[in-house]
């Protein structure tokens, strides 16, 4: 299987835009790069099409190994190092138990930027399902109807009391923009 250079080029652009975001660019550049994370998440899901022949469970286990384990190692280093440093210098701990637990579950209440792991995991699960649905559809007409139904469902869901539920907002609401 050959690599798709278009996807690689878009990944490069997305990565460069994320780097640009972290060097405090002028306002017009900051606005121009506002889709970088979304682009990379969508490309991550799109890449599933190229691993389509791979068994879904093997694919999912591979994504978990690539995403979750390194994140947990990073968290262990950050939380352990923070605990050790604060203990040695006699300062208040930087992270409380609630923040650590929230981080382990990739919650928005966890340490900063850990949410992106959650987005990539959501893409790994749902992009595969959407690709299977796409395979079943025989025409573009049905695909367009399906997307319109999903968009309508999203607007409907956003009008319900579910949006006041922390678990819904922390996990399920992330699915909506990427579907």
N, C-alpha and C positions, 0 to 999 in steps of 0.2 A: 504494500500500500504506500503510495507516495504522499508526501506532505502537500497540503494546499497552501501555496504561497500567498494567496489573498488573505487567508485567515492569519498566517504569520505576520503579514504586513499590517493588518488591522491590530493584532496584538502588540506589535511594536509601537504603533501610533498611540494606542491606549496606555501603554506603559510610559511612554514619553510624556503624555499628557498628565499622568499621575505624578511623575517627577516634577513637571512644571507646576503643578498645584502646590507642591511643597517648597517652592522657592519664592513664594510670595510675589506672583506676577502682577502686572498692572490689571486693573479691573476688566478691561475689554478681553484680555487673554484668559483671565479667570473664568469669565462667562463662556468663552469659546470652548473651554475644556470641561465644561460641566457634565458631559456625558461619559467621561472616561471609565468610571467604575461600572456603569451600566453596560458599556460596550464590552468590557472584559468579561463580565458575568454572562452576557448573551453569547459571546464567542465560546465561553466555556461550555455552555449548553449546546451550542451548535456543533461543537467538536464531537459530541456524542454520535452525530451522524456518521462520522468516520470510524467510530468504534462499534457501529451498529451490529456487526456480525459477532461481536463479543457477547458472551452471556451476560445478561443484565446484572445478576448477583455478583459476578466477578468484576464487572465494571464498577459497581457501587463500592465493593470492598476496596478496590484500587483507589477510588476517589477518597474514601475515608482514610486510607493509609497516607495518601498524599496531603490531605488537608487537616484532619483531626490530630493525628499523632504529632506532627511538627508543632501545631498550635499548643497542644498540651505540654510539650517539652519547653516551648517558649514561655508559657505561663508558669511552669515549675521554676524556671530560671528567674523570671521576673519576681514572682511572689516569694520564692525562697531567698533570693538576693536581697529583696526589700526587707524581708523579715530579719535576716541576719544583720544587714546594715543598720536598721532602726534599733535593733536590740543592742548592738555594739556601741552605738553612739547615744543610746538612751532616749531616743525620740519616739513619738507616737507612731504606731504602725501606719503605713500608707494605705494598706488594703485591709478592709475588715472581712469577716467570714462571708457576709452576704455578697460582697463584690466578687470574692473568689468563687463562690458557688455559682453566681450569675455568669461569670466568665466561663466556667466549665461547661455550662449549657449554652454558651454563645449568645447570651441575652444582651439586650441593649443596656442593661444596668451593670454589665460587667466592665472589665478594663477597656480602655479606648481601642477602637478599630478592630475588635475581635468579631464584630458583626459580619465582616466580609466573609469569614469562614462559613457562617450560616447561609449567606447568599449563595456561595458556591455549592454547598450541600443541597440547597433547595433546587438549584439549577440541575444538579446531577440527577436528582429524583424526578423532577417534573419535566425536564426537557426530554428525557427518555420516553416518558408516558406520552407526551405530546407528539413525539416522532412516531410512536406506534399508532396513535390516532390518525396522524397524517397518512400513514401507510394504508390505513383502512379506507380513507376517503378516496373516491375514484375521480373526483374532479375538483378544480379550483373553486367552483361555485360552492361546494359543500365546505371547503376550507374557509372561505370568506364568511359563510353563514356561521360556522363554528366560532370563528374569531369574534364576530358580532355578538353572538350569544355570550361568550366569555366577558366581553366588555360590558354588556348589559348587566350580567351577573355581578361584575365588580362594582358598578355604580349602585346596584341594589344592596350589596353587602355593606358598602360604605355608608349607607343610610340607616343601618340597623344598630341596635344597642351593642352588638359585638365589638364595635370600635372602642367601646369603653372598657373592654376586657384586656388586661395587661398581657395575658398569654396570646390572645388573638393578635394584638398589635406587635408583639415581640417575635412571633413566628409566622403565623398565617398571613398577615398583611404583607409580608415580604414576597409572598407568592404572587400576589396580584399584578404588580407592575411587570414582572418577568414572564408571566404567562402570555 
